[in-house]
Each structure stands twice: as structure tokens, then as C-alpha cells.
Amino acid sequence: MTTHYPESMVSLIEEFAKLPGVGLRTAERFAFYALGAPHEAVENLSKLLIKVNENVRYCRQCFNLSEESLCRICQDSGRDHSLLCVVQDPKDIIAIEKGGEYRGIYHVLLGVLSPLEGIGPKDIKVKELLNRLKKDAIREVVIGTSSDTEGDATFLYLLKQIKPLKIKVTRIAHGVPVGSALEFVDKATLARAFKQRQEV
Amino acid sequence: MTTHYPESMVSLIEEFAKLPGVGLRTAERFAFYALGAPHEAVENLSKLLIKVNENVRYCRQCFNLSEESLCRICQDSGRDHSLLCVVQDPKDIIAIEKGGEYRGIYHVLLGVLSPLEGIGPKDIKVKELLNRLKKDAIREVVIGTSSDTEGDATFLYLLKQIKPLKIKVTRIAHGVPVGSALEFVDKATLARAFKQRQEV
């Protein structure tokens, strides 16, 4: 499909097609954008690609994304460093920070236990979490793994590992989303909402 | 949505979101690709963006895409330079070349007449086409504009302009696609196929 284009166009289309979810047709449209876009925009994109690839790394403490060795949240002395939330992915931090409610710090596992996919405790940042809990003064660990089988398994595994350290462990509540009508909520969520109903 | 990411990630997401059809969600996924992809792949993409933006231009003769001032097709002495096909877009050349049947040269209008969108003959490469027809020894012009209202209007306009030059003008046939069952062909195409039926 991509022959007959100038060579650099063909190569660019091939590189764009490596982006997640991008096929040759879409890559072609992106290449036409690169062809016709203002020079500054293309130069900016070109430079940022390199910058992100070279400079954005995981925080050495919590494995959040960071341009420095310690991320902005770990560096923030205004936050509660005795409250630690465990999440699966850096994207989860973004979601929680959007909420604006949580003022503690984080630990990113960079994955979730999945025996089916052969992902065990050694493949995610569990050892690093336990080291932090032993070393730092953490009073509560909030586990924020997802509410599917793998997230549940990870929760149970972490609970077993953390209990002996005499640290309070909690899990974020799963239930009916705020503002959502019951008729639109899936069965599993409703079941969980009833099981974990609160006395008022 | 994109706050809380490292600054360069935020900027990269914004640049990716300028690509056609790409929203912030998709741009975010692309940025994660840039973060985790092998350095060579990202560097290659980065370089090609600049290369295409700086070097790929329109052929000075036919307005096909080209890295040189004259495109590969215009430079090819093995092709029939007395047969010229007029198309709307460089992508149309790719499609025709894939067919492998046509051995003439091209002229890209870089658009189509559209009174509704205020696109008149001066906004597309009509003057340049007429200059070529007056200057070069062209025996036949095949008009390959699309078969919609705008393509038809452009065809009629070109026909009127070229006729006085005493050059044979033809138009590519529109009809039932080869290999397509009649039941899957739309009404307009079928109507055209009957109107332009050929005696055998």
C-alpha cells in the first residue's frame, strides 16, 4: 500500500504504524499531517518524543512516572507520608490525583499478580513495597488494586505480606458509582455494593 | 486529564493530540509508547518526522508528492508522456499505481471544485494543468476525478477548458466494481453502470 510514496514517507508510515492501535491507513493520515503541519509543531513533536523516551523514568521510591529520580509526589513535603496507596499502574495515580481528595503518597506495583499470564510477586514491585513499609513510618496502607480476579488476588497477597508488619491495611471501596442510576450498574458491582453495605 | 504527568509527557500528549482523529486518551497511549519503546524506534520516528516535513514537497510539474523537485513518475522516461491523467489528490496516484495498468503521467489538482466550500478554479491546480497542455505534447487527458457532485463539476469544468486546445479528453469509467455481486452495489453506481453500458 505504501509503495509509490517518497522513501521517507514510506518509512514514516511504518514507524507510525508501530503506535498502539494504529494501522497502515491511520499511519498514512498521520504522515500526511507531518507533511503539511507547521514546521514548529513537527519539530516540537520530534523533540518531545526523544525527551520523553530518554528522560521520563520511574521514581526510584514509588515507581510513578518522573523526570527526576524522585517523583513530584514523593518530593512533596505537604503530603501525608504516613499514608500510602498501592496502585497497579502510574495511570491510576493520575486518576486518583484528579479526584483531589487523597493527600498521601503512593506505591506503583507496575502490574498485577496473574498466575495465568505467569506474573508472580517477583515480577511486580512487591519487594520494594515491603522494604518501604519496614523502613519508613507508614501508619496505613490503602490498597487500590482493581476489583477483578487479578486485583483481588493481588490484594489478598499483599494483605498477607503486610499484616505481620502491624500496619493498618485498608482497601478502597467498590460499589455503585456516585451519580449513576442503579439500572446502569453491572451485576458484579451491585453484588459488591450490597455485600459491603454500610450501617447508617 | 493530563496534569500530574511529568511536564514533557504532558507536552507530548498535547502534540500527539494534534494528529488527525486523535483525542487526549489516544494521545496518552501514544505517549506511553514513546516512554517504553526502544530508543532506536523513537529516534527513527523523531528524525523521519522532520525529514518528511522538510523534504517532501509537491512535484513542480505534476504536484505529486516528491522528495526532489521533479517526482519519480515525471522523471521516468519509460512512461508515456503524451497520456496525462488528472486526479484530485496524491493518494489517487498511489491507488492507480497499485493497479499497475496505467503507464502515462499525472497531474494532481490538489483539490476539487466546490462552490459550497468556496473552492474555485483558482484554488486548485487548473492553471498549471492548462499551461502543461499548451506547452507539452499531450495527446489524451484522462480525467480521474471522483464520481460525486464535486468530482462531476470539476470534470465538466476541465472539459470546457481543454476542448478548445483540441486534445482528446476521456473520463475513467464508473460502474460495478470487478468481482462485486450486483446485490452489494449501491443505487447510484448501478444507475451509472446502466447508463454507460457498452455494446459488445
HADDOCK unambig.tbl for C-alpha pairs under 7 A between the chains (distance, minus, plus):
assign (segid A and resid 4 and name CA) (segid B and resid 94 and name CA) 6.02 0.50 0.50
assign (segid A and resid 6 and name CA) (segid B and resid 65 and name CA) 6.90 0.50 0.50
assign (segid A and resid 6 and name CA) (segid B and resid 66 and name CA) 5.72 0.50 0.50
assign (segid A and resid 6 and name CA) (segid B and resid 67 and name CA) 6.14 0.50 0.50
assign (segid A and resid 8 and name CA) (segid B and resid 48 and name CA) 6.47 0.50 0.50
assign (segid A and resid 8 and name CA) (segid B and resid 51 and name CA) 6.92 0.50 0.50
assign (segid A and resid 8 and name CA) (segid B and resid 52 and name CA) 6.03 0.50 0.50
assign (segid A and resid 9 and name CA) (segid B and resid 52 and name CA) 6.20 0.50 0.50
assign (segid A and resid 12 and name CA) (segid B and resid 45 and name CA) 6.47 0.50 0.50
assign (segid A and resid 12 and name CA) (segid B and resid 48 and name CA) 5.63 0.50 0.50
assign (segid A and resid 12 and name CA) (segid B and resid 49 and name CA) 6.82 0.50 0.50
assign (segid A and resid 15 and name CA) (segid B and resid 45 and name CA) 5.74 0.50 0.50
assign (segid A and resid 19 and name CA) (segid B and resid 30 and name CA) 6.11 0.50 0.50
assign (segid A and resid 19 and name CA) (segid B and resid 33 and name CA) 6.61 0.50 0.50
assign (segid A and resid 20 and name CA) (segid B and resid 30 and name CA) 6.69 0.50 0.50
assign (segid A and resid 30 and name CA) (segid B and resid 19 and name CA) 6.12 0.50 0.50
assign (segid A and resid 30 and name CA) (segid B and resid 20 and name CA) 6.70 0.50 0.50
assign (segid A and resid 33 and name CA) (segid B and resid 19 and name CA) 6.63 0.50 0.50
assign (segid A and resid 34 and name CA) (segid B and resid 49 and name CA) 6.05 0.50 0.50
assign (segid A and resid 34 and name CA) (segid B and resid 52 and name CA) 6.65 0.50 0.50
assign (segid A and resid 34 and name CA) (segid B and resid 53 and name CA) 5.56 0.50 0.50
assign (segid A and resid 35 and name CA) (segid B and resid 52 and name CA) 5.72 0.50 0.50
assign (segid A and resid 35 and name CA) (segid B and resid 53 and name CA) 4.62 0.50 0.50
assign (segid A and resid 35 and name CA) (segid B and resid 56 and name CA) 6.70 0.50 0.50
assign (segid A and resid 36 and name CA) (segid B and resid 53 and name CA) 6.89 0.50 0.50
assign (segid A and resid 39 and name CA) (segid B and resid 53 and name CA) 6.75 0.50 0.50
assign (segid A and resid 42 and name CA) (segid B and resid 49 and name CA) 6.53 0.50 0.50
assign (segid A and resid 42 and name CA) (segid B and resid 50 and name CA) 6.55 0.50 0.50
assign (segid A and resid 43 and name CA) (segid B and resid 50 and name CA) 6.33 0.50 0.50
assign (segid A and resid 45 and name CA) (segid B and resid 12 and name CA) 6.45 0.50 0.50
assign (segid A and resid 45 and name CA) (segid B and resid 15 and name CA) 5.74 0.50 0.50
assign (segid A and resid 46 and name CA) (segid B and resid 46 and name CA) 4.30 0.50 0.50
assign (segid A and resid 46 and name CA) (segid B and resid 47 and name CA) 6.91 0.50 0.50
assign (segid A and resid 46 and name CA) (segid B and resid 49 and name CA) 6.44 0.50 0.50
assign (segid A and resid 46 and name CA) (segid B and resid 50 and name CA) 6.98 0.50 0.50
assign (segid A and resid 47 and name CA) (segid B and resid 46 and name CA) 6.90 0.50 0.50
assign (segid A and resid 48 and name CA) (segid B and resid 8 and name CA) 6.47 0.50 0.50
assign (segid A and resid 48 and name CA) (segid B and resid 12 and name CA) 5.62 0.50 0.50
assign (segid A and resid 49 and name CA) (segid B and resid 12 and name CA) 6.83 0.50 0.50
assign (segid A and resid 49 and name CA) (segid B and resid 34 and name CA) 6.05 0.50 0.50
assign (segid A and resid 49 and name CA) (segid B and resid 42 and name CA) 6.52 0.50 0.50
assign (segid A and resid 49 and name CA) (segid B and resid 46 and name CA) 6.43 0.50 0.50
assign (segid A and resid 50 and name CA) (segid B and resid 42 and name CA) 6.55 0.50 0.50
assign (segid A and resid 50 and name CA) (segid B and resid 43 and name CA) 6.33 0.50 0.50
assign (segid A and resid 50 and name CA) (segid B and resid 46 and name CA) 6.98 0.50 0.50
assign (segid A and resid 51 and name CA) (segid B and resid 8 and name CA) 6.94 0.50 0.50
assign (segid A and resid 52 and name CA) (segid B and resid 8 and name CA) 6.03 0.50 0.50
assign (segid A and resid 52 and name CA) (segid B and resid 9 and name CA) 6.20 0.50 0.50
assign (segid A and resid 52 and name CA) (segid B and resid 34 and name CA) 6.66 0.50 0.50
assign (segid A and resid 52 and name CA) (segid B and resid 35 and name CA) 5.73 0.50 0.50
assign (segid A and resid 53 and name CA) (segid B and resid 34 and name CA) 5.57 0.50 0.50
assign (segid A and resid 53 and name CA) (segid B and resid 35 and name CA) 4.62 0.50 0.50
assign (segid A and resid 53 and name CA) (segid B and resid 36 and name CA) 6.89 0.50 0.50
assign (segid A and resid 53 and name CA) (segid B and resid 39 and name CA) 6.76 0.50 0.50
assign (segid A and resid 56 and name CA) (segid B and resid 35 and name CA) 6.71 0.50 0.50
assign (segid A and resid 65 and name CA) (segid B and resid 6 and name CA) 6.88 0.50 0.50
assign (segid A and resid 66 and name CA) (segid B and resid 6 and name CA) 5.67 0.50 0.50
assign (segid A and resid 67 and name CA) (segid B and resid 6 and name CA) 6.09 0.50 0.50
assign (segid A and resid 94 and name CA) (segid B and resid 4 and name CA) 6.05 0.50 0.50
